[in-house]
């Protein structure tokens, strides 16, 4: 019998939950709606309220488990400088101003250095320090800890992909003359840099304040933090608790935003989230930007941005949001616009991640939601479809609003022609061996490395627990396999001495077109509470049908107080199996409390149900 076979669902005991805290989270408090973003009129019974309270409790606990697990006191404020020679430093800085950028080929400490260097160049922007009074050492600590919350097993959605997106943002803004080039760091002095202002109608990027730019950079490096290596469609079909909590509306993006908020606060950037005077709307802009990366809301964004370009009358806040969304969306799917060999790498990396998900779906007897396309022809066809459907229209539209990005749109057009030529060649080749050398478009090269075998299902135990079916996680817990590693207990003992890592751990274009999953039967999907609240009614958010981005988007007065290090649910020194059990049990509330801070966003082992997420009945131990 497979040790990971999900056990039959039983009737576990109900856990103690904080009903008073739930009331505060859901109540209108004179503002018309609770800050959680759920309509309490939909929760007719106490049983429904208790189930939702358990989801919130689990979300809270899981979030702080992962944040604390990567912040031991002996590392948090005593990180050693990133060791890079002066000669290598110059090479890396120059590479950051080059569109032919390949972070997946860099060792880990150089990936971190490049991330830090991009922020350091931004800090030379005139007026930034006045709006964001932080040190580059604080940013270094932020990046270090964020890197360890990324799941390194992901071949695509990993920290290298995050750096790739950040570097693309830097290139777009540098081309538009809004931020200094990275090469400013090679200047002998520490001069600040001032952008040139247009004498005519201000360019769209000029509406972004220095604080907006810092927010955009943070969103870029953190937009996929904690990614479990599975898609939103997988979680919906698998009845995963995370999907139930957010009513199947952008659950991954909500997770990334929630983790990002907590990491920022724990690293000393709470002043950006709570100060309505010096950094107004920072938190709100961060949410709008991260949530825009869900490809299911892509068409809504395209309509809004087209209206802006066509001259629709909108306020400056709306312009700032839409510009940030346009830039991060373009950067997030910029891989098809990179040089063709770089684009080839990311396509292969994404395919690896899909194949691992497909393996997990087979193990769980689920309807497949991704395709295992390992042959070159299928890969080429997939690239043509994605570029035609998403990348090229987005880059063309962005270039019409930000003309300086036209060169990247042109690259996209050229790559599309190359992929189409490859499809024709491979289609006409028939049974010829693969890979085929395309002499007509020689820039399409064979893979630099073969596709790695898919990860076995048990490897997903390192993923964020709420992204997986409860029965699967219970089965893993009972299997007691010593090779399993709890997702929140990755060792950070080597923090002071980063070493080279396997360069084959590639990142991949974070956004799989969800449309490709929409045709899948949904017999395994669940029904849960429908919501209609958004982050802000006055905001140009393209996620208006989602629950408030904020379980973690509560008013500052309701923001969660960071727990002490004593609250960490799993220690890296504990055995793997024990760490898994500890992570699952930490979510149990010891006693009811009316503490208003109890219901901030968090991430913990939620309890999805076989029926609806809010139905009466079954909890988990």
Wavefront OBJ file of the C-alpha trace (Angstrom):
o trace
v 0.000 0.000 0.000
v 1.288 3.450 -0.885
v 2.437 5.147 2.283
v 1.061 8.405 0.950
v -2.398 7.068 0.170
v -4.831 9.583 1.682
v -6.560 8.086 4.725
v -10.351 7.897 4.828
v -11.933 11.059 6.148
v -13.172 10.738 9.684
v -15.087 12.980 12.004
v -12.296 14.758 13.869
v -13.005 16.772 16.938
v -13.893 20.410 16.684
v -11.103 22.776 17.621
v -11.461 25.704 19.949
v -11.672 28.951 18.011
v -11.771 32.615 18.847
v -15.378 33.557 18.169
v -14.838 37.014 19.601
v -11.957 37.640 17.255
v -14.009 36.356 14.339
v -16.770 38.766 15.235
v -14.321 41.650 15.125
v -12.928 40.454 11.813
v -16.334 40.099 10.180
v -18.235 42.901 11.899
v -18.918 46.179 10.155
v -17.626 48.299 13.058
v -19.472 51.265 11.616
v -17.635 51.008 8.316
v -20.172 48.945 6.420
v -18.119 45.727 6.291
v -15.646 43.791 8.348
v -11.998 44.193 7.375
v -11.641 40.523 6.452
v -13.711 41.226 3.355
v -16.332 38.524 3.805
v -20.020 39.317 3.946
v -21.137 38.098 7.357
v -24.717 37.806 6.081
v -23.493 34.786 4.116
v -22.522 33.038 7.344
v -25.934 32.108 8.635
v -24.939 29.526 11.209
v -22.469 29.364 14.032
v -21.038 26.233 12.434
v -20.152 28.174 9.291
v -18.576 30.905 11.359
v -16.542 28.378 13.326
v -15.254 26.706 10.181
v -14.210 30.026 8.710
v -12.606 30.933 12.029
v -10.571 27.750 11.828
v -9.396 28.669 8.343
v -8.316 32.073 9.587
v -6.591 30.540 12.584
v -4.719 28.114 10.377
v -3.753 30.885 7.964
v -2.436 32.974 10.828
v -0.391 30.177 12.351
v 1.116 28.913 9.117
v 2.206 32.414 8.150
v 4.079 32.984 11.358
v 5.507 29.481 11.363
v 7.294 30.118 8.095
v 8.309 33.673 8.951
v 9.756 32.658 12.312
v 11.400 29.501 11.000
v 13.635 31.608 8.801
v 14.453 34.227 11.395
v 16.431 32.627 14.221
v 17.765 35.263 16.547
v 21.386 34.402 15.784
v 20.868 35.159 12.084
v 18.190 37.809 11.864
v 20.307 40.896 12.539
v 23.769 39.430 12.103
v 23.952 38.495 8.464
v 27.450 38.464 7.038
v 28.088 40.718 4.031
v 27.590 39.031 0.679
v 31.081 38.050 -0.362
v 31.728 39.132 -3.965
v 35.124 40.216 -5.300
v 35.456 43.728 -6.735
v 36.037 42.365 -10.213
v 33.026 40.077 -10.051
v 30.956 42.859 -8.522
v 31.592 45.029 -11.574
v 30.624 42.194 -13.905
v 27.370 41.550 -12.074
v 26.428 45.230 -11.947
v 26.988 45.584 -15.682
v 24.836 42.514 -16.323
v 21.925 44.179 -14.524
v 21.757 46.813 -17.269
v 21.635 44.142 -19.967
v 18.453 42.492 -21.247
v 20.412 39.266 -21.768
v 20.263 38.477 -18.067
v 20.394 34.887 -16.785
v 19.947 34.661 -13.004
v 19.434 30.895 -13.180
v 23.126 30.503 -14.017
v 24.301 32.370 -10.937
v 25.264 30.818 -7.591
v 22.996 31.716 -4.706
v 25.158 34.413 -3.160
v 25.396 36.205 -6.535
v 21.625 35.990 -6.986
v 21.281 37.737 -3.637
v 23.926 40.284 -4.532
v 22.217 41.161 -7.815
v 18.911 41.611 -6.007
v 20.546 43.898 -3.481
v 22.426 45.864 -6.154
v 19.188 46.715 -7.965
v 17.747 48.119 -4.745
v 21.011 49.914 -4.004
v 20.859 51.637 -7.387
v 17.267 52.667 -6.660
v 18.426 54.209 -3.386
v 20.482 56.669 -5.444
v 17.232 58.155 -6.743
v 16.768 61.678 -5.460
v 14.079 61.872 -2.802
v 13.840 58.160 -2.103
v 15.453 58.169 1.331
v 13.188 60.998 2.432
v 10.112 58.882 1.619
v 11.617 55.492 2.536
v 14.005 56.114 5.451
v 15.610 52.683 5.445
v 19.191 51.455 5.160
v 20.549 49.149 2.505
v 21.415 46.725 5.320
v 17.714 46.502 6.150
v 16.997 45.706 2.521
v 19.722 43.055 2.565
v 18.137 41.346 5.570
v 14.731 41.592 3.897
v 16.015 39.920 0.720
v 17.887 37.229 2.615
v 14.858 36.198 4.628
v 12.522 36.454 1.665
v 14.784 34.209 -0.377
v 14.407 31.440 2.212
v 10.626 31.633 2.129
v 10.704 30.888 -1.594
v 10.441 27.149 -2.230
v 13.732 26.176 -3.829
v 12.318 22.897 -5.197
v 10.267 24.876 -7.719
v 11.988 24.877 -11.096
v 10.175 28.057 -12.133
v 8.508 29.919 -9.264
v 11.659 30.370 -7.201
v 13.891 33.226 -6.101
v 15.779 33.266 -9.408
v 12.481 33.999 -11.151
v 11.817 36.744 -8.598
v 15.176 38.339 -9.456
v 14.400 37.968 -13.162
v 11.166 39.927 -12.682
v 12.908 42.574 -10.557
v 15.641 43.025 -13.174
v 13.008 43.372 -15.913
v 11.271 46.105 -13.882
v 14.637 47.838 -13.511
v 15.225 47.645 -17.264
v 11.780 49.035 -18.125
v 12.126 51.985 -15.751
v 15.741 52.632 -16.702
v 14.756 52.746 -20.385
v 11.977 55.180 -19.483
v 14.457 57.393 -17.630
v 12.725 56.994 -14.292
v 15.460 55.191 -12.321
v 19.255 55.305 -12.549
v 21.196 52.539 -14.294
v 22.809 49.953 -12.069
v 26.177 51.173 -13.354
v 25.788 54.201 -11.086
v 27.140 51.914 -8.365
v 30.476 51.845 -10.203
v 30.855 55.610 -9.875
v 33.604 56.664 -7.439
v 31.222 58.788 -5.349
v 27.773 58.227 -3.896
v 25.970 60.897 -5.838
v 22.201 60.875 -6.142
v 20.438 60.699 -9.483
v 17.604 62.916 -10.660
v 15.249 61.899 -13.495
v 14.557 64.292 -16.311
v 11.071 65.748 -16.280
v 9.117 66.046 -19.508
v 8.342 69.614 -20.508
v 5.163 68.492 -22.233
v 2.517 66.127 -20.941
v 4.038 64.021 -18.143
v 4.886 60.465 -19.106
v 2.945 57.798 -17.268
v 5.998 56.637 -15.316
v 6.489 60.164 -13.992
v 3.341 59.780 -11.918
v 5.153 57.189 -9.790
v 6.613 58.641 -6.593
v 9.896 57.339 -5.133
v 7.852 55.408 -2.555
v 5.784 53.917 -5.386
v 8.976 52.739 -7.085
v 10.227 51.109 -3.894
v 6.826 49.440 -3.493
v 7.020 48.164 -7.075
v 10.503 46.741 -6.498
v 9.359 44.995 -3.308
v 6.310 43.616 -5.097
v 8.543 42.332 -7.900
v 10.980 40.437 -5.686
v 8.177 39.135 -3.444
v 5.315 38.543 -5.873
v 5.697 34.726 -5.759
v 7.048 34.282 -2.229
v 5.938 30.978 -0.706
v 4.709 29.632 -4.062
v 3.832 25.939 -3.518
v 4.634 24.821 -7.070
v 0.992 24.209 -8.024
v -1.565 26.365 -9.806
v -4.761 28.016 -8.595
v -6.739 25.516 -10.659
v -5.037 22.616 -8.913
v -6.001 24.006 -5.513
v -9.590 24.526 -6.578
v -9.911 20.999 -7.948
v -8.141 19.546 -4.896
v -10.413 21.396 -2.444
v -7.317 22.917 -0.870
v -8.010 25.078 2.209
v -6.198 28.101 0.772
v -8.516 28.151 -2.222
v -11.578 27.736 0.001
v -10.525 30.603 2.240
v -10.391 33.035 -0.686
v -13.419 31.600 -2.460
v -11.157 30.457 -5.341
v -10.285 34.064 -6.193
v -6.516 34.491 -6.678
v -5.558 32.310 -3.676
v -1.877 32.097 -4.687
v -1.582 35.845 -5.152
v -3.379 36.435 -1.845
v -0.878 34.080 -0.207
v 2.102 35.926 -1.690
v 0.741 39.281 -0.579
v -0.011 38.033 2.933
v 3.471 36.562 3.378
v 5.052 39.683 1.928
v 3.234 41.935 4.382
v 4.388 39.876 7.334
v 7.974 39.653 6.112
v 8.084 43.425 5.650
v 6.746 44.006 9.126
v 9.122 41.546 10.748
v 12.086 43.136 8.942
v 11.310 46.602 10.288
v 9.339 48.054 7.365
v 6.089 48.372 9.260
v 6.347 52.158 9.032
v 5.630 51.867 5.298
v 2.504 49.830 5.929
v 1.025 51.902 8.732
v 2.101 55.513 8.167
v -0.675 57.282 6.308
v 1.288 60.544 6.157
v 4.786 59.800 4.896
v 3.869 56.786 2.749
v 0.156 57.014 1.944
v -1.360 54.016 0.182
v 1.881 51.968 0.228
v 0.128 48.877 1.544
v -2.782 49.327 -0.805
v -0.511 49.766 -3.831
v 1.454 46.674 -2.844
v -1.759 44.625 -2.766
v -3.004 45.986 -6.088
v 0.338 45.261 -7.740
v 0.824 41.709 -6.463
v -2.776 40.652 -7.081
v -2.551 41.901 -10.673
v -0.165 39.043 -11.479
v -3.044 36.536 -11.528
v -3.582 35.825 -15.229
v -7.282 35.225 -14.628
v -7.759 38.986 -14.266
v -5.560 39.756 -17.267
v -8.389 40.761 -19.596
v -9.823 43.152 -16.998
v -6.468 44.872 -16.694
v -6.039 45.140 -20.465
v -9.372 46.942 -20.759
v -8.538 49.371 -17.944
v -5.066 50.178 -19.230
v -6.370 50.642 -22.781
v -8.909 53.127 -21.467
v -6.133 55.035 -19.701
v -4.050 55.187 -22.873
v -7.100 56.281 -24.870
v -7.394 59.341 -22.652
v -10.013 58.331 -20.114
v -10.221 60.782 -17.221
v -8.803 59.093 -14.153
v -7.210 60.450 -11.002
v -3.489 60.239 -10.312
v -3.882 57.359 -7.863
v -5.551 55.259 -10.561
v -2.747 56.083 -12.971
v -0.118 55.052 -10.442
v -1.840 51.736 -9.779
v -2.342 50.905 -13.448
v 1.248 51.782 -14.349
v 2.608 49.584 -11.554
v 0.312 46.778 -12.645
v 1.365 47.117 -16.278
v 5.046 47.007 -15.383
v 4.875 44.020 -13.050
v 2.631 42.055 -15.401
v 4.994 42.675 -18.307
v 8.016 41.762 -16.183
v 6.288 38.646 -14.857
v 5.755 37.228 -18.350
v 8.811 38.817 -19.961
v 10.569 35.510 -20.583
v 9.261 35.215 -24.173
v 10.807 38.632 -24.837
v 14.281 37.748 -23.595
v 16.959 36.505 -26.008
v 15.723 33.245 -27.470
v 18.109 30.958 -25.604
v 17.095 32.564 -22.306
v 13.443 32.234 -23.284
v 14.046 28.557 -24.055
v 15.386 27.977 -20.563
v 12.369 29.476 -18.847
v 9.975 27.524 -21.058
v 11.707 24.290 -20.043
v 11.724 25.270 -16.367
v 8.000 25.931 -16.415
v 7.408 22.600 -18.119
v 9.310 20.826 -15.356
v 7.089 22.419 -12.728
v 3.932 21.479 -14.606
v 5.120 17.898 -14.967
v 5.662 17.620 -11.208
v 2.160 18.964 -10.613
v 0.738 16.469 -13.119
v 2.476 13.669 -11.220
v 0.850 14.837 -7.984
v -2.550 15.052 -9.692
v -2.238 11.452 -10.856
v -1.310 10.358 -7.345
v -4.411 12.057 -5.965
v -6.606 10.676 -8.791
v -7.451 14.214 -9.823
v -8.564 15.521 -13.173
v -5.412 16.857 -14.892
v -5.201 20.643 -15.061
v -1.804 20.977 -16.765
v -0.252 19.204 -19.718
v 2.921 17.215 -19.645
v 4.463 18.537 -22.830
v 8.063 17.444 -22.922
v 8.610 17.200 -26.680
v 10.034 20.191 -28.599
v 7.035 20.545 -30.934
v 4.516 20.787 -28.104
v 6.771 23.234 -26.294
v 7.082 25.409 -29.397
v 3.318 25.385 -29.955
v 2.762 26.328 -26.328
v 5.130 29.283 -26.675
v 3.387 30.483 -29.837
v 0.012 30.298 -28.118
v 1.186 32.097 -24.984
v 2.996 34.879 -26.850
v 0.095 35.392 -29.248
v -2.521 35.358 -26.496
v -0.825 37.164 -23.631
v 2.753 38.387 -23.992
v 2.653 40.240 -27.300
v -0.686 42.041 -26.705
v 0.499 43.088 -23.245
v 3.892 44.356 -24.412
v 2.359 46.160 -27.389
v -0.163 47.862 -25.118
v 2.487 48.745 -22.538
v 4.679 50.228 -25.266
v 1.814 52.423 -26.438
v 1.564 53.865 -22.909
v 5.285 53.795 -22.112
v 6.990 54.242 -25.508
v 10.474 53.533 -24.132
v 9.505 49.870 -23.668
v 8.918 49.399 -27.402
v 12.270 47.627 -27.817
v 11.065 44.835 -25.557
v 7.827 44.536 -27.522
v 9.918 44.224 -30.683
v 11.919 41.405 -29.089
v 8.657 39.654 -28.355
v 7.570 39.939 -31.992
v 10.903 38.557 -33.199
v 10.749 35.615 -30.789
v 7.205 34.835 -31.893
v 8.400 34.568 -35.480
v 11.224 32.277 -34.371
v 8.901 29.970 -32.453
v 6.474 29.836 -35.369
v 9.340 28.878 -37.682
v 10.313 26.176 -35.233
v 6.760 24.784 -35.196
v 6.780 24.580 -38.999
v 10.156 22.900 -39.046
v 9.297 20.331 -36.390
v 5.888 19.664 -37.916
v 7.421 18.969 -41.316
v 10.168 16.858 -39.788
v 7.821 14.072 -38.796
v 9.722 11.283 -37.102
v 13.155 12.897 -37.232
v 15.074 12.736 -33.944
v 14.780 15.513 -31.414
v 16.051 18.102 -30.887
v 16.049 19.442 -34.422
v 18.685 21.969 -35.411
v 16.906 24.810 -37.112
v 19.267 26.283 -39.687
v 16.647 28.799 -40.787
v 16.400 30.268 -37.296
v 19.589 29.094 -35.686
v 18.972 31.142 -32.571
v 16.540 28.473 -31.419
v 18.956 26.154 -29.674
v 18.467 22.785 -28.165
v 18.017 22.725 -24.422
v 21.142 23.470 -22.446
v 20.093 20.723 -20.053
v 17.556 17.907 -20.284
v 14.295 18.205 -18.420
v 14.676 16.987 -14.863
v 12.443 14.098 -13.752
v 9.257 15.187 -11.963
v 9.297 15.467 -8.202
v 7.572 12.575 -6.417
v 4.341 13.482 -4.587
v 5.986 13.320 -1.159
v 8.277 16.213 -2.118
v 5.283 18.528 -1.959
v 5.328 18.235 1.821
v 7.753 21.177 1.636
v 5.013 23.305 0.040
v 2.757 25.674 1.926
v 0.389 23.288 3.762
v -2.863 25.026 2.928
v -2.168 24.664 -0.805
v -2.545 20.871 -0.524
v -5.586 18.682 0.185
v -6.008 17.985 3.877
v -6.228 14.226 3.338
v -2.911 14.229 1.494
v -1.173 16.103 4.290
v -2.688 13.828 6.914
v -1.418 10.839 4.951
v 2.082 12.282 4.806
v 1.995 12.992 8.525
v 1.049 9.386 9.271
v 3.667 7.926 6.943
v 6.518 9.090 9.231
v 9.025 9.195 6.406
v 12.286 10.515 7.734
v 13.170 11.989 4.329
v 10.344 14.503 4.445
v 11.106 18.084 5.361
v 8.600 20.456 6.840
v 7.972 23.420 4.567
v 8.724 25.894 7.331
v 11.866 24.349 8.733
v 14.392 24.814 5.954
v 17.745 25.220 7.593
v 19.176 28.700 7.811
v 22.323 27.668 9.613
v 24.402 28.600 6.594
v 23.041 32.123 6.508
v 26.352 33.758 7.251
v 28.202 31.845 4.588
v 26.192 31.478 1.404
v 27.585 28.992 -1.045
v 27.034 28.147 -4.665
v 23.873 26.243 -5.428
v 22.883 24.028 -8.258
v 22.409 26.331 -11.231
v 19.927 23.893 -12.692
v 17.335 25.162 -10.219
v 15.830 27.401 -12.815
v 12.935 29.719 -12.364
v 10.168 29.875 -14.851
v 7.687 32.384 -16.195
v 5.436 32.658 -13.293
v 2.220 32.803 -15.140
v 0.686 29.859 -16.661
v -2.281 30.957 -18.714
v -5.131 29.856 -16.520
v -7.307 29.728 -19.605
v -5.608 26.479 -20.474
v -7.123 24.988 -17.331
v -10.586 26.373 -17.744
v -11.683 23.554 -19.991
v -10.952 20.956 -17.337
v -14.000 19.369 -15.684
v -14.565 20.668 -12.193
v -16.228 17.709 -10.606
v -13.795 17.945 -7.703
v -14.278 21.633 -7.070
v -16.100 22.828 -4.003
v -18.645 25.478 -3.264
v -17.904 28.114 -0.717
v -19.012 31.520 0.381
v -19.227 34.017 -2.461
v -17.881 37.469 -1.835
v -17.948 40.750 -3.621
v -15.726 42.998 -1.582
v -12.509 44.398 -2.941
v -9.426 45.979 -1.535
v -10.952 49.374 -1.973
v -14.056 50.582 -3.728
v -12.204 53.647 -4.944
v -9.286 51.672 -6.232
v -8.782 50.701 -9.860
v -8.118 47.175 -8.667
v -8.577 44.491 -11.265
v -9.531 42.069 -8.533
v -12.861 43.538 -7.617
v -14.504 40.133 -7.444
v -11.943 38.792 -4.971
v -12.192 38.852 -1.220
v -10.327 41.715 0.312
v -6.643 41.259 -0.179
v -6.507 41.484 2.990
v -6.931 39.135 5.545
v -3.683 40.958 5.924
v -5.057 44.203 4.618
v -6.631 45.191 7.889
v -6.549 48.759 9.129
v -3.324 49.657 10.872
v -5.068 49.551 14.229
v -5.863 45.878 13.657
v -2.438 44.909 12.376
v -0.988 41.791 13.919
v 1.679 42.113 16.531
v 4.649 39.974 15.503
v 5.018 36.892 17.683
v 8.156 36.206 19.592
v 10.673 33.619 18.503
v 9.313 31.360 21.217
v 6.211 30.924 19.083
v 8.018 29.147 16.283
v 6.162 25.944 15.498
v 9.065 23.867 14.219
v 12.769 24.059 14.832
v 15.285 22.997 12.206
v 16.982 20.787 14.747
v 13.852 18.697 15.286
v 13.541 15.524 13.279
v 11.739 15.860 9.964
v 8.710 13.795 10.924
v 8.345 15.546 14.270
v 8.650 18.929 12.576
v 5.798 18.052 10.240
v 3.580 17.010 13.124
v 4.472 20.112 15.097
v 3.598 22.348 12.155
v 0.193 20.725 11.858
v -0.611 20.889 15.559
v 0.462 24.488 16.162
v -2.785 25.732 14.629
v -4.887 24.423 17.549
v -6.056 27.294 19.702
v -5.537 26.617 23.429
v -8.385 28.781 24.629
v -10.849 31.371 23.354
v -9.759 34.983 23.317
v -11.276 38.289 22.447
v -7.929 39.741 21.440
v -8.608 41.886 18.407
v -5.256 40.962 16.915
v -6.234 37.302 16.654
v -7.625 37.555 13.166
v -4.987 39.135 11.017
v -3.825 37.381 7.890
v -1.734 34.383 8.422
v -0.895 31.063 6.959
v -1.468 27.839 8.720
v -2.821 24.445 8.146
v -6.423 25.182 7.190
v -9.030 22.485 7.345
v -10.663 21.993 3.962
v -13.686 19.768 3.848
v -14.931 17.145 1.431
v -18.084 19.209 0.981
v -17.988 22.986 1.171
v -15.330 24.812 3.101
v -17.914 26.376 5.363
v -20.220 23.386 5.841
v -20.942 21.973 9.253
v -18.997 19.157 10.657
v -15.523 18.068 10.075
v -12.461 19.671 11.579
v -8.965 18.397 11.834
v -6.916 17.443 14.838
l 1 2 3 4 5 6 7 8 9 10 11 12 13 14 15 16 17 18 19 20 21 22 23 24 25 26 27 28 29 30 31 32 33 34 35 36 37 38 39 40 41 42 43 44 45 46 47 48 49 50 51 52 53 54 55 56 57 58 59 60 61 62 63 64 65 66 67 68 69 70 71 72 73 74 75 76 77 78 79 80 81 82 83 84 85 86 87 88 89 90 91 92 93 94 95 96 97 98 99 100 101 102 103 104 105 106 107 108 109 110 111 112 113 114 115 116 117 118 119 120 121 122 123 124 125 126 127 128 129 130 131 132 133 134 135 136 137 138 139 140 141 142 143 144 145 146 147 148 149 150 151 152 153 154 155 156 157 158 159 160 161 162 163 164 165 166 167 168 169 170 171 172 173 174 175 176 177 178 179 180 181 182 183 184 185 186 187 188 189 190 191 192 193 194 195 196 197 198 199 200 201 202 203 204 205 206 207 208 209 210 211 212 213 214 215 216 217 218 219 220 221 222 223 224 225 226 227 228 229 230 231 232 233 234 235 236 237 238 239 240 241 242 243 244 245 246 247 248 249 250 251 252 253 254 255 256 257 258 259 260 261 262 263 264 265 266 267 268 269 270 271 272 273 274 275 276 277 278 279 280 281 282 283 284 285 286 287 288 289 290 291 292 293 294 295 296 297 298 299 300 301 302 303 304 305 306 307 308 309 310 311 312 313 314 315 316 317 318 319 320 321 322 323 324 325 326 327 328 329 330 331 332 333 334 335 336 337 338 339 340 341 342 343 344 345 346 347 348 349 350 351 352 353 354 355 356 357 358 359 360 361 362 363 364 365 366 367 368 369 370 371 372 373 374 375 376 377 378 379 380 381 382 383 384 385 386 387 388 389 390 391 392 393 394 395 396 397 398 399 400 401 402 403 404 405 406 407 408 409 410 411 412 413 414 415 416 417 418 419 420 421 422 423 424 425 426 427 428 429 430 431 432 433 434 435 436 437 438 439 440 441 442 443 444 445 446 447 448 449 450 451 452 453 454 455 456 457 458 459 460 461 462 463 464 465 466 467 468 469 470 471 472 473 474 475 476 477 478 479 480 481 482 483 484 485 486 487 488 489 490 491 492 493 494 495 496 497 498 499 500 501 502 503 504 505 506 507 508 509 510 511 512 513 514 515 516 517 518 519 520 521 522 523 524 525 526 527 528 529 530 531 532 533 534 535 536 537 538 539 540 541 542 543 544 545 546 547 548 549 550 551 552 553 554 555 556 557 558 559 560 561 562 563 564 565 566 567 568 569 570 571 572 573 574 575 576 577 578 579 580 581 582 583 584 585 586 587 588 589 590 591 592 593 594 595 596 597 598 599 600 601 602 603 604 605 606 607 608 609 610 611 612 613 614 615 616 617 618 619 620 621
